[in-house]
Amino acid sequence: MEAGKHAGWYSLGRSKEWNAMMRDVLNFTFEREKKMDFYPYETMFKGEVLIDGCRCHYLHDYYPTKIEKTDTHQKRVSNLIFRFKEGGHCGELVARILALCLKHAGFNGTKEDTVLIPIPASTRERQRKRFPVVCYYLSEWLGITDGFKAIWIEEDREQLKGKGKDKDILRNLQFTRRYIRGKNVVLLDDVLTTGESFRQLQRKMKQLGALSVIGVFLGKTV
């Protein structure tokens, strides 16, 4: 991987679906013309936390930029998250990895009963760059509804990451109820820090008729 080449691969034989997706990850990583950045490729969630009784799964411990990275893995996690925030090709890779993580965690859903909705970014431009690709592929591979359009940002706001519970993250948002009512909602975001954005959104989802809510995150701030 470090050299950007591989001789081949072998299968662990867990299932045809699992093997096909891992083959996609390898093809995506090594057989593109564009030289890939270094990312971590774990396909199982590191842990979960409960927020208001809702499960939030995360893939990596995340060390903020103010903390010096002490090993290669931490640097790769930061690279994955920053490239994902910037948009582009990384969204497809994130979708492949999260699809495997959710399947390993026993996730099952259908287009009729489950919807994937991103936790809105602070601006429409960040939302547009960050989430359409990952939402499209992840919902496609899981066989659930793509809810990228379920929440509309009416106007941009300041970033609230890490701020207190008195901040209302819903005030600049509009919700499309048909995506939410009677559905099991999967809320997606890059990093879980205080959990306040998830807390407010999951309560709103339930007010709008969601049957259940879980969270999926690339990282959880250490």
C-alpha positions as CSV (number, residue, x, y, z in Angstrom):
1,M,0.0,0.0,0.0
2,E,2.8,2.4,0.9
3,A,4.3,1.9,-2.5
4,G,1.0,2.4,-4.3
5,K,1.0,-1.1,-5.7
6,H,-0.3,-4.6,-5.0
7,A,0.2,-8.0,-6.4
8,G,-3.3,-9.3,-5.7
9,W,-5.5,-10.3,-2.8
10,Y,-7.1,-13.3,-1.2
11,S,-10.5,-13.8,0.3
12,L,-11.4,-14.7,3.9
13,G,-14.7,-16.2,2.5
14,R,-17.0,-14.5,4.9
15,S,-19.7,-13.9,2.3
16,K,-19.8,-13.0,-1.4
17,E,-21.2,-9.5,-0.6
18,W,-18.4,-8.8,1.9
19,N,-15.7,-10.0,-0.4
20,A,-17.1,-8.0,-3.3
21,M,-17.1,-4.8,-1.2
22,M,-13.6,-5.4,0.0
23,R,-12.4,-5.9,-3.6
24,D,-14.1,-2.5,-4.4
25,V,-12.1,-0.9,-1.6
26,L,-8.8,-2.4,-2.9
27,N,-9.6,-1.3,-6.5
28,F,-10.6,2.2,-5.3
29,T,-7.3,2.5,-3.3
30,F,-4.8,1.1,-5.7
31,E,-6.1,1.0,-9.3
32,R,-7.0,4.6,-10.0
33,E,-4.8,7.0,-12.0
34,K,-4.9,9.6,-9.2
35,K,-2.4,8.9,-6.5
36,M,-4.3,8.3,-3.3
37,D,-3.7,10.0,0.1
38,F,-3.0,7.7,3.0
39,Y,-6.2,6.8,5.0
40,P,-7.0,4.2,7.7
41,Y,-9.1,1.3,6.3
42,E,-10.7,-0.3,9.4
43,T,-14.1,-1.7,8.6
44,M,-15.5,-2.2,12.2
45,F,-16.7,0.5,14.5
46,K,-14.3,1.3,17.4
47,G,-17.1,2.0,19.8
48,E,-20.5,3.5,20.6
49,V,-21.9,6.0,23.0
50,L,-25.5,6.7,24.1
51,I,-27.0,10.1,23.7
52,D,-30.6,10.5,25.0
53,G,-30.9,6.7,24.7
54,C,-29.8,6.7,21.0
55,R,-26.8,4.7,19.9
56,C,-24.0,6.6,18.2
57,H,-21.4,4.5,16.4
58,Y,-17.9,5.9,15.6
59,L,-15.1,4.5,13.6
60,H,-12.0,6.2,15.1
61,D,-10.7,8.2,18.0
62,Y,-10.1,11.7,16.7
63,Y,-7.4,14.0,18.0
64,P,-8.1,17.6,17.2
65,T,-5.6,19.8,15.3
66,K,-4.4,21.4,18.5
67,I,-3.1,18.1,19.8
68,E,0.1,16.8,18.2
69,K,-0.3,13.5,16.4
70,T,2.0,10.9,18.0
71,D,1.7,8.1,15.5
72,T,0.9,7.3,11.9
73,H,-2.6,6.0,12.6
74,Q,-3.7,9.3,14.2
75,K,-2.3,11.2,11.2
76,R,-4.2,9.0,8.8
77,V,-7.5,9.5,10.8
78,S,-7.0,13.3,10.6
79,N,-6.3,13.0,6.9
80,L,-9.4,11.0,6.3
81,I,-11.6,13.5,8.2
82,F,-10.1,16.6,6.6
83,R,-10.3,15.2,3.0
84,F,-13.9,14.2,3.7
85,K,-14.7,17.7,4.8
86,E,-13.2,19.0,1.6
87,G,-15.4,16.8,-0.5
88,G,-14.5,14.9,-3.7
89,H,-13.3,11.3,-4.2
90,C,-13.0,10.6,-0.4
91,G,-16.8,10.5,0.0
92,E,-17.0,7.3,-2.0
93,L,-14.3,5.6,0.0
94,V,-16.0,6.7,3.3
95,A,-19.3,5.3,2.0
96,R,-17.6,1.9,1.2
97,I,-16.0,1.7,4.7
98,L,-19.1,2.8,6.6
99,A,-21.3,0.3,4.7
100,L,-19.0,-2.5,5.9
101,C,-19.0,-1.1,9.4
102,L,-22.7,-1.0,9.6
103,K,-23.1,-4.5,8.2
104,H,-20.6,-5.8,10.7
105,A,-22.7,-4.1,13.5
106,G,-25.8,-6.0,12.4
107,F,-27.5,-3.1,10.6
108,N,-30.4,-3.9,8.3
109,G,-32.9,-1.6,6.8
110,T,-34.9,-1.1,3.6
111,K,-35.9,1.9,1.5
112,E,-39.4,1.6,2.9
113,D,-38.4,1.9,6.6
114,T,-34.9,3.5,6.8
115,V,-33.4,6.9,5.7
116,L,-29.9,8.2,5.8
117,I,-29.8,12.0,6.7
118,P,-26.6,14.0,7.1
119,I,-26.3,16.3,10.2
120,P,-26.2,19.7,8.5
121,A,-22.9,21.6,8.2
122,S,-22.7,25.3,9.1
123,T,-23.0,26.5,5.5
124,R,-24.7,25.4,2.3
125,E,-21.4,25.3,0.6
126,R,-19.9,22.9,3.2
127,Q,-23.0,20.8,3.0
128,R,-22.8,20.6,-0.8
129,K,-19.1,19.6,-0.8
130,R,-19.3,17.2,2.1
131,F,-22.3,15.0,1.9
132,P,-23.9,14.3,-1.5
133,V,-21.4,11.7,-2.6
134,V,-21.3,9.7,0.7
135,C,-25.1,9.8,1.1
136,Y,-25.6,8.6,-2.5
137,Y,-23.3,5.6,-2.3
138,L,-23.9,4.7,1.3
139,S,-27.7,4.6,0.9
140,E,-27.3,2.7,-2.3
141,W,-25.0,0.0,-0.9
142,L,-27.2,-0.4,2.3
143,G,-30.4,-0.4,0.3
144,I,-32.0,2.5,2.2
145,T,-33.4,5.9,1.3
146,D,-31.0,8.8,0.5
147,G,-32.2,11.6,2.7
148,F,-29.6,14.3,1.7
149,K,-32.6,16.6,0.8
150,A,-34.4,15.9,4.1
151,I,-33.0,19.0,5.7
152,W,-32.5,22.4,4.0
153,I,-30.1,25.1,5.3
154,E,-32.1,28.4,4.9
155,E,-29.1,30.6,5.8
156,D,-25.5,30.0,6.7
157,R,-24.5,30.2,10.4
158,E,-21.3,30.3,12.5
159,Q,-19.7,27.0,13.3
160,L,-20.9,25.7,16.7
161,K,-18.6,22.7,17.1
162,G,-17.7,22.3,20.7
163,K,-20.0,25.0,22.0
164,G,-22.5,24.8,24.8
165,K,-26.0,23.5,25.1
166,D,-27.5,26.9,24.8
167,K,-26.8,27.0,21.1
168,D,-29.8,26.3,18.8
169,I,-28.6,24.4,15.8
170,L,-32.1,24.1,14.3
171,R,-33.0,27.7,13.9
172,N,-31.7,28.0,10.3
173,L,-33.0,24.6,9.1
174,Q,-36.2,23.5,7.3
175,F,-37.3,19.8,7.4
176,T,-39.1,17.7,4.8
177,R,-41.4,15.6,6.9
178,R,-42.0,12.9,4.3
179,Y,-38.4,11.7,4.6
180,I,-38.7,11.3,8.3
181,R,-42.3,10.3,9.4
182,G,-42.5,6.6,10.0
183,K,-38.8,6.0,9.3
184,N,-35.8,4.7,11.2
185,V,-33.3,7.6,10.8
186,V,-29.6,7.2,10.5
187,L,-27.9,10.6,11.2
188,L,-24.4,10.9,9.6
189,D,-21.6,13.3,10.4
190,D,-17.8,13.5,10.4
191,V,-16.9,14.0,14.1
192,L,-18.8,13.6,17.3
193,T,-17.6,16.1,19.9
194,T,-20.1,17.3,22.5
195,G,-23.0,15.4,20.9
196,E,-25.2,18.5,21.1
197,S,-26.0,18.7,17.3
198,F,-27.0,15.0,17.4
199,R,-29.0,15.5,20.5
200,Q,-31.1,18.4,19.1
201,L,-31.6,16.7,15.7
202,Q,-32.6,13.4,17.1
203,R,-35.3,15.1,19.2
204,K,-36.5,17.0,16.2
205,M,-36.6,13.7,14.2
206,K,-38.8,12.1,16.8
207,Q,-41.1,15.2,16.9
208,L,-41.5,14.8,13.2
209,G,-42.5,11.1,13.5
210,A,-39.3,9.1,13.3
211,L,-39.6,5.6,14.7
212,S,-35.9,5.5,15.9
213,V,-32.7,7.4,15.5
214,I,-29.0,6.3,15.5
215,G,-25.8,8.2,14.8
216,V,-22.9,7.2,12.6
217,F,-19.6,9.2,12.8
218,L,-16.1,8.9,11.3
219,G,-14.5,10.0,14.5
220,K,-15.2,10.8,18.2
221,T,-13.1,13.6,19.7
222,V,-10.7,12.4,22.4
